Amino acid sequence: MSPTVIILTATLIAILYIASYLNANRVVYKIKKGTHGPWYDWSLHLGMNSFKIKAKFTESCIYDKIDREDDLNKLYGFSLGRHHHNSVRIGWRPSRKFKNEIEIWSYLYINSERTYRLLKTVTIDEWHEYDVHWSKGLITIRITDPSRVDNVYSFAAALPKTKVGYMLFPFFGGQAPAPHNMKLYIKH
């Protein structure tokens, strides 16, 4: 390998680890009107297959228009390889039935095939825990509400051979950008 390739590779890895450090203790995530989210929210991992976070949506996450049925925002997740090949994320969008609630979805790519499923709704301005594991051919998503009630969802999915990937941070959309400024909270 040439010295230039080695230097470029080392630089890229250093940038990704700096981004990891910046995101490690972040609590407030802001998505500005007309964007999908901050561009620097990438964080390399080596062998991750689970995460646990607490998250709270604010009133600013409510909006009226949903362009397409499959337009889902992403709260958090990780890839094993490229995210459109193998990844697990928590998706979200405002409830169509209740003004103060957010729909929580599974949002998965398994061998480049996207699947998503409505899991439950959560109330804005309340903390919920999201505990996600991918191992032994099974993805498990546990959502715990403020009263400590657990909801557990499971999906069959072979664990890919690739162990290197990156964390996936809040992202607005689908196709459409955020209709106004939004703020949500995530504790890692």
PAVO-899323 format. One record per residue (C-alpha): residue in one letter; x, y, z. Coordinates in nm, 3 decimals. Each point is the difference from the previous one (the first is absolute). Example, Ala and Ser with C-alpha at 12.3 -4.5 7.8 and 13.67 -1.06 7.14 Angstrom:
2
('a'; (1.230; -0.450; 0.780))
('s'; (0.137; 0.344; -0.066))
END
This chain:
188
('m'; (0.000; 0.000; 0.000))
('s'; (0.134; 0.343; -0.090))
('p'; (0.083; 0.259; 0.268))
('t'; (-0.272; 0.230; -0.140))
('v'; (-0.269; -0.267; 0.045))
('i'; (0.122; -0.071; 0.352))
('i'; (-0.008; 0.370; 0.093))
('l'; (-0.346; 0.050; -0.152))
('t'; (-0.135; -0.308; 0.177))
('a'; (0.146; 0.109; 0.334))
('t'; (-0.145; 0.349; -0.046))
('l'; (-0.347; -0.137; -0.075))
('i'; (0.011; -0.226; 0.306))
('a'; (0.113; 0.294; 0.217))
('i'; (-0.288; 0.215; -0.128))
('l'; (-0.252; -0.275; 0.071))
('y'; (0.134; -0.048; 0.354))
('i'; (-0.012; 0.375; 0.066))
('a'; (-0.365; -0.003; -0.114))
('s'; (-0.056; -0.294; 0.240))
('y'; (0.142; 0.202; 0.286))
('l'; (-0.215; 0.305; -0.083))
('n'; (-0.316; -0.214; -0.004))
('a'; (0.078; -0.218; 0.303))
('n'; (-0.170; 0.222; 0.257))
('r'; (-0.233; 0.199; -0.218))
('v'; (-0.349; 0.047; 0.139))
('v'; (-0.171; 0.261; -0.219))
('y'; (-0.037; -0.064; -0.372))
('k'; (-0.126; 0.281; -0.220))
('i'; (-0.124; -0.042; -0.353))
('k'; (-0.028; 0.331; -0.183))
('k'; (-0.281; 0.088; -0.236))
('g'; (0.076; -0.110; -0.356))
('t'; (0.265; -0.257; 0.104))
('h'; (0.014; -0.368; 0.088))
('g'; (0.235; 0.043; 0.298))
('p'; (0.361; 0.076; 0.090))
('w'; (0.248; -0.138; -0.255))
('y'; (0.272; -0.084; 0.252))
('d'; (-0.196; -0.258; 0.196))
('w'; (0.199; -0.306; -0.104))
('s'; (0.174; -0.225; 0.245))
('l'; (0.202; -0.306; -0.098))
('h'; (-0.037; -0.321; 0.202))
('l'; (0.182; -0.330; -0.006))
('g'; (-0.233; -0.289; 0.078))
('m'; (-0.303; 0.168; 0.157))
('n'; (-0.323; -0.199; 0.001))
('s'; (-0.209; 0.188; 0.258))
('f'; (-0.078; 0.339; 0.152))
('k'; (-0.205; 0.148; 0.280))
('i'; (-0.117; 0.360; 0.009))
('k'; (-0.261; 0.219; 0.166))
('a'; (-0.183; 0.243; -0.227))
('k'; (-0.259; 0.274; 0.032))
('f'; (-0.186; 0.170; -0.283))
('t'; (-0.116; 0.360; 0.033))
('e'; (-0.304; 0.180; -0.138))
('s'; (0.227; 0.127; -0.277))
('c'; (0.004; -0.356; -0.143))
('i'; (-0.369; 0.026; -0.090))
('y'; (-0.087; 0.095; -0.359))
('d'; (-0.308; -0.049; -0.217))
('k'; (0.103; -0.115; -0.342))
('i'; (0.136; -0.348; -0.065))
('d'; (0.081; -0.023; -0.371))
('r'; (0.029; -0.377; -0.034))
('e'; (-0.101; -0.297; 0.212))
('d'; (0.363; -0.115; 0.023))
('d'; (0.139; 0.341; 0.099))
('l'; (0.145; -0.071; 0.342))
('n'; (0.245; 0.207; 0.200))
('k'; (0.282; -0.181; 0.175))
('l'; (0.076; 0.034; 0.370))
('y'; (0.309; -0.216; 0.048))
('g'; (0.160; -0.324; -0.112))
('f'; (0.307; -0.169; -0.142))
('s'; (0.118; -0.167; -0.316))
('l'; (0.203; -0.311; -0.061))
('g'; (0.167; 0.102; -0.324))
('r'; (-0.192; 0.261; -0.202))
('h'; (-0.329; 0.111; 0.157))
('h'; (-0.210; -0.071; -0.310))
('h'; (0.132; -0.358; 0.007))
('n'; (-0.020; -0.101; 0.368))
('s'; (-0.121; 0.229; 0.276))
('v'; (-0.237; 0.028; 0.292))
('r'; (-0.163; 0.332; 0.083))
('i'; (-0.287; 0.137; 0.200))
('g'; (-0.227; 0.199; -0.231))
('w'; (-0.256; 0.262; 0.096))
('r'; (-0.263; 0.242; -0.126))
('p'; (-0.293; 0.192; 0.151))
('s'; (-0.309; -0.203; 0.077))
('r'; (-0.278; 0.046; -0.252))
('k'; (-0.260; -0.060; 0.273))
('f'; (0.122; 0.191; 0.307))
('k'; (0.155; 0.347; 0.005))
('n'; (0.241; -0.062; 0.293))
('e'; (0.138; -0.335; -0.111))
('i'; (0.282; -0.135; -0.214))
('e'; (-0.020; -0.332; -0.184))
('i'; (0.304; -0.221; 0.061))
('w'; (0.101; -0.236; -0.280))
('s'; (0.261; -0.266; -0.062))
('y'; (0.205; 0.101; -0.305))
('l'; (0.223; -0.279; -0.124))
('y'; (0.220; -0.081; -0.297))
('i'; (0.081; -0.370; -0.022))
('n'; (0.207; -0.108; -0.303))
('s'; (-0.100; 0.326; -0.174))
('e'; (-0.373; -0.058; 0.054))
('r'; (-0.177; 0.272; 0.197))
('t'; (-0.278; -0.090; 0.242))
('y'; (-0.183; 0.214; 0.252))
('r'; (-0.277; -0.064; 0.247))
('l'; (-0.201; 0.217; 0.236))
('l'; (0.089; -0.101; 0.355))
('k'; (-0.186; 0.242; 0.227))
('t'; (-0.071; 0.365; 0.072))
('v'; (0.169; 0.210; 0.268))
('t'; (-0.103; 0.328; 0.158))
('i'; (0.210; 0.310; -0.068))
('d'; (0.205; 0.143; 0.288))
('e'; (0.041; -0.343; 0.166))
('w'; (0.321; -0.204; 0.015))
('h'; (-0.010; -0.351; -0.144))
('e'; (0.279; -0.259; -0.005))
('y'; (0.091; -0.180; -0.322))
('d'; (0.206; -0.316; 0.036))
('v'; (0.096; -0.167; -0.329))
('h'; (0.192; -0.327; -0.051))
('w'; (0.092; -0.186; -0.318))
('s'; (0.141; -0.347; 0.061))
('k'; (-0.048; -0.367; -0.086))
('g'; (-0.241; 0.069; -0.287))
('l'; (-0.231; 0.226; 0.200))
('i'; (-0.047; 0.375; 0.037))
('t'; (-0.168; 0.094; 0.328))
('i'; (-0.132; 0.350; 0.074))
('r'; (-0.111; 0.074; 0.356))
('i'; (-0.179; 0.328; 0.070))
('t'; (-0.054; 0.095; 0.364))
('d'; (-0.240; 0.281; 0.088))
('p'; (0.021; 0.234; 0.303))
('s'; (-0.212; -0.235; 0.215))
('r'; (0.258; -0.277; -0.072))
('v'; (-0.231; -0.204; -0.226))
('d'; (0.199; -0.191; -0.263))
('n'; (-0.111; -0.066; -0.355))
('v'; (0.220; -0.254; -0.182))
('y'; (0.005; -0.059; -0.376))
('s'; (0.204; -0.262; -0.185))
('f'; (0.099; -0.047; -0.364))
('a'; (0.179; -0.293; -0.162))
('a'; (0.320; 0.124; -0.166))
('a'; (0.329; -0.178; -0.057))
('l'; (0.295; 0.192; 0.140))
('p'; (0.224; 0.105; -0.291))
('k'; (0.367; -0.100; -0.008))
('t'; (0.105; 0.366; -0.010))
('k'; (0.066; 0.126; 0.352))
('v'; (0.123; 0.350; -0.084))
('g'; (-0.258; 0.272; -0.040))
('y'; (-0.108; 0.338; 0.129))
('m'; (-0.253; 0.151; 0.234))
('l'; (-0.303; 0.163; -0.158))
('f'; (-0.117; 0.317; 0.171))
('p'; (-0.325; 0.201; -0.040))
('f'; (-0.102; 0.058; -0.360))
('f'; (-0.315; 0.168; -0.130))
('g'; (-0.167; -0.175; -0.295))
('g'; (-0.052; -0.185; -0.244))
('q'; (0.020; 0.228; -0.289))
('a'; (-0.143; 0.324; 0.141))
('p'; (0.213; 0.223; 0.224))
('a'; (-0.119; 0.123; 0.341))
('p'; (-0.295; 0.242; -0.036))
('h'; (0.118; 0.205; 0.302))
('n'; (0.271; -0.009; 0.269))
('m'; (-0.024; -0.307; 0.223))
('k'; (0.161; -0.102; 0.327))
('l'; (0.022; -0.341; 0.164))
('y'; (0.203; -0.142; 0.285))
('i'; (0.210; -0.315; 0.008))
('k'; (0.205; -0.129; 0.293))
('h'; (0.259; -0.259; -0.099))
END
